[in-house]
Amino acid sequence: MSGTETERLRLLLADDHPMFLEGLAANLQNEEGIEVAGQAADGNEAVRLAELLQPDVILMDVNMPGQNGIEATREIIRTSPHIGILILTMFDDDASVFSAMRSGARGYLLKGAQKEEILRAIHAVGGGEAIFSATIARKMMFYFDAIVNKAENVQFPQLTAREREVLQWIAREMSNVSIARRLGLSLKTVRNHVSNILSKLQAADRTQAVLMAREAGMGRDS
């Protein structure tokens, strides 16, 4: 009996729709290995109950009055990083998904998910894993592919981001004075950047740096 108790995952449910919250609680409470320890109607209450109840997993909605689910997740993870937070929401836009991931959530499901999928996600998050619905997983895959491709396509990786920015304007044959004015830098700072650029590119002079930059597609109008 005691062994069974230690395996039960204690849940905190956070959603501002009473009917959905009650229905979810009723569905999950009777599941073996799960105990609904509390219910919160907004982000502020979720933060308070998380600290008080110390659940294993929190099912968190995104759009709630007061403190939203993303903000609540961030605050809970900061003080109780051992709590697994699973976002369960109707929002699948990029901003909500990636804000949730950055806040520390371990999973993201849409409210249209089947009960079996929700249960599987609860146990996965409770076990320290990360889990996403198929739609969200595809969204994240495309996002990270884009990041990798962008990183692979960075021109002159030996330059800093600021040096590449200066090189863009050099490629347009803009003077140091004009570059300094445009970027809000001192003339001395721009001169130092130009010197570093020539050194890192092993360019004999500014003209060669312009040619190298243009060959790489820099300095073109958008």
C-alpha positions as CSV (number, residue, x, y, z in Angstrom):
1,M,0.0,0.0,0.0
2,S,2.7,2.4,1.0
3,G,4.7,1.5,-2.2
4,T,1.6,2.5,-4.2
5,E,1.4,5.8,-2.4
6,T,5.0,6.7,-3.2
7,E,4.3,6.2,-6.9
8,R,1.4,8.6,-7.0
9,L,2.0,11.8,-8.9
10,R,0.5,14.8,-7.2
11,L,-1.0,17.3,-9.6
12,L,-1.9,21.0,-9.5
13,L,-4.3,22.1,-12.2
14,A,-4.3,25.8,-13.2
15,D,-7.0,27.1,-15.6
16,D,-9.4,30.0,-15.5
17,H,-12.3,28.1,-17.0
18,P,-14.2,26.5,-14.1
19,M,-16.0,23.8,-16.2
20,F,-12.9,22.7,-17.9
21,L,-11.0,22.7,-14.6
22,E,-13.6,20.6,-12.8
23,G,-13.9,18.2,-15.7
24,L,-10.2,17.7,-15.9
25,A,-9.9,17.2,-12.2
26,A,-12.8,14.6,-12.3
27,N,-11.2,12.8,-15.2
28,L,-7.7,12.6,-13.6
29,Q,-8.6,12.1,-10.0
30,N,-9.8,8.5,-10.7
31,E,-6.7,7.5,-12.6
32,E,-4.3,5.1,-10.9
33,G,-1.1,6.7,-9.8
34,I,-2.4,10.2,-9.9
35,E,-3.7,12.5,-7.1
36,V,-5.2,16.0,-7.9
37,A,-3.7,17.9,-5.0
38,G,-5.1,21.3,-5.9
39,Q,-6.8,23.6,-8.4
40,A,-5.9,27.2,-9.3
41,A,-8.0,29.7,-11.2
42,D,-5.2,32.0,-12.2
43,G,-1.5,32.4,-12.4
44,N,-1.2,34.1,-9.0
45,E,-3.0,31.3,-7.3
46,A,-0.9,28.7,-9.2
47,V,2.3,30.2,-7.8
48,R,0.9,30.3,-4.3
49,L,-0.4,26.7,-4.4
50,A,2.8,25.4,-6.0
51,E,4.8,26.8,-3.1
52,L,2.3,25.5,-0.5
53,L,1.5,22.0,-2.0
54,Q,4.8,21.2,-3.8
55,P,3.1,19.1,-6.5
56,D,5.1,16.8,-8.8
57,V,3.4,18.2,-11.9
58,I,1.4,21.3,-12.8
59,L,-1.0,21.4,-15.7
60,M,-0.8,25.1,-16.6
61,D,-3.0,27.1,-19.0
62,V,-1.4,30.0,-20.8
63,N,-4.1,32.7,-21.0
64,M,-5.3,33.5,-17.4
65,P,-6.2,36.7,-15.7
66,G,-3.6,38.6,-13.7
67,Q,-0.4,36.6,-13.9
68,N,-0.5,34.5,-17.0
69,G,0.7,30.9,-17.3
70,I,4.0,31.8,-18.8
71,E,4.8,34.3,-16.0
72,A,3.6,31.8,-13.4
73,T,5.7,29.0,-14.8
74,R,8.8,31.2,-14.8
75,E,8.3,32.2,-11.1
76,I,7.5,28.6,-10.0
77,I,10.6,27.2,-11.8
78,R,12.8,29.8,-10.2
79,T,11.8,28.9,-6.7
80,S,10.9,25.2,-7.2
81,P,12.9,23.8,-10.2
82,H,12.0,20.2,-9.3
83,I,8.3,20.8,-10.2
84,G,7.5,19.7,-13.7
85,I,5.2,22.0,-15.6
86,L,3.1,20.9,-18.5
87,I,1.4,23.6,-20.5
88,L,-2.2,22.5,-21.5
89,T,-3.8,25.2,-23.6
90,M,-5.7,26.1,-26.8
91,F,-2.9,28.4,-28.1
92,D,-0.4,27.0,-30.6
93,D,1.1,30.2,-31.9
94,D,4.9,30.5,-32.0
95,A,5.1,33.2,-29.3
96,S,3.2,31.1,-26.7
97,V,5.1,27.9,-27.5
98,F,8.6,29.3,-27.3
99,S,7.8,31.6,-24.4
100,A,6.6,28.5,-22.5
101,M,9.8,26.6,-23.4
102,R,12.0,29.5,-22.3
103,S,10.1,29.9,-19.1
104,G,11.1,26.3,-18.1
105,A,8.0,24.2,-19.0
106,R,8.8,20.6,-19.8
107,G,5.9,20.0,-22.2
108,Y,3.2,21.6,-24.3
109,L,-0.1,20.0,-25.2
110,L,-3.2,21.4,-26.8
111,K,-6.6,21.1,-25.1
112,G,-7.9,19.0,-27.9
113,A,-5.5,16.2,-26.9
114,Q,-7.0,12.8,-26.0
115,K,-7.0,11.7,-22.4
116,E,-4.5,9.0,-23.0
117,E,-2.1,11.6,-24.5
118,I,-2.5,13.9,-21.5
119,L,-1.9,11.0,-19.1
120,R,1.2,9.9,-21.0
121,A,2.5,13.5,-20.9
122,I,1.8,13.8,-17.1
123,H,3.8,10.7,-16.4
124,A,6.6,11.8,-18.7
125,V,6.9,15.2,-17.2
126,G,6.7,13.7,-13.7
127,G,9.6,11.5,-14.6
128,G,11.7,14.4,-15.7
129,E,11.2,14.1,-19.4
130,A,10.1,16.7,-22.0
131,I,7.1,16.0,-24.1
132,F,5.2,17.8,-26.8
133,S,2.1,17.1,-28.9
134,A,2.8,16.2,-32.6
135,T,1.8,19.6,-33.8
136,I,4.1,21.4,-31.3
137,A,7.0,19.0,-32.0
138,R,6.8,19.8,-35.7
139,K,6.8,23.5,-34.9
140,M,9.9,23.2,-32.7
141,M,11.6,21.0,-35.3
142,F,11.2,23.6,-38.0
143,Y,12.2,26.3,-35.6
144,F,15.5,24.6,-34.6
145,D,16.2,23.6,-38.2
146,A,16.0,27.3,-39.1
147,I,18.4,28.2,-36.3
148,V,20.9,25.6,-37.4
149,N,20.6,26.7,-41.0
150,K,21.0,30.3,-40.1
151,A,24.1,29.5,-38.0
152,E,25.6,27.5,-40.8
153,N,25.0,30.4,-43.2
154,V,26.6,33.2,-41.1
155,Q,29.1,34.9,-43.3
156,F,32.6,35.4,-41.8
157,P,32.0,33.6,-38.5
158,Q,35.4,34.8,-37.3
159,L,33.9,38.3,-37.0
160,T,31.8,39.4,-34.1
161,A,28.2,40.4,-34.7
162,R,29.2,44.1,-34.5
163,E,32.1,43.6,-36.9
164,R,29.8,42.0,-39.4
165,E,27.5,44.9,-39.1
166,V,30.3,47.4,-39.7
167,L,31.5,45.2,-42.7
168,Q,28.0,45.5,-44.2
169,W,28.4,49.3,-44.3
170,I,32.0,49.0,-45.5
171,A,30.7,46.9,-48.4
172,R,28.5,49.9,-49.3
173,E,31.6,52.0,-49.3
174,M,30.4,54.1,-46.4
175,S,33.0,56.2,-44.6
176,N,34.0,55.6,-41.0
177,V,32.4,58.9,-40.0
178,S,29.1,57.8,-41.6
179,I,29.3,54.4,-40.0
180,A,29.9,55.9,-36.6
181,R,27.0,58.2,-37.0
182,R,24.6,55.5,-38.3
183,L,25.5,53.0,-35.5
184,G,25.8,55.5,-32.7
185,L,29.5,54.7,-32.1
186,S,32.5,56.9,-31.6
187,L,34.8,57.3,-34.6
188,K,37.7,55.7,-32.7
189,T,35.5,52.6,-32.0
190,V,34.6,52.3,-35.7
191,R,38.3,52.6,-36.6
192,N,39.1,49.8,-34.2
193,H,36.4,47.6,-35.7
194,V,37.7,48.2,-39.2
195,S,41.2,47.4,-38.1
196,N,40.0,44.1,-36.5
197,I,38.0,43.2,-39.6
198,L,41.0,43.7,-42.0
199,S,43.1,41.6,-39.7
200,K,40.6,38.8,-39.3
201,L,39.9,38.7,-43.0
202,Q,43.6,39.0,-43.8
203,A,42.6,41.7,-46.2
204,A,45.4,43.9,-47.4
205,D,43.3,47.0,-47.3
206,R,39.7,48.4,-47.2
207,T,39.2,47.9,-50.9
208,Q,40.0,44.1,-50.6
209,A,37.6,43.9,-47.6
210,V,34.9,45.5,-49.8
211,L,35.4,42.9,-52.5
212,M,35.4,40.0,-50.1
213,A,32.2,41.2,-48.5
214,R,30.4,41.8,-51.8
215,E,31.4,38.3,-53.0
216,A,29.8,37.0,-49.9
217,G,26.6,38.8,-50.7
218,M,27.0,41.6,-48.2
219,G,26.3,45.3,-48.8
220,R,23.3,44.7,-51.0
221,D,20.0,46.7,-50.5
222,S,17.2,44.6,-49.0
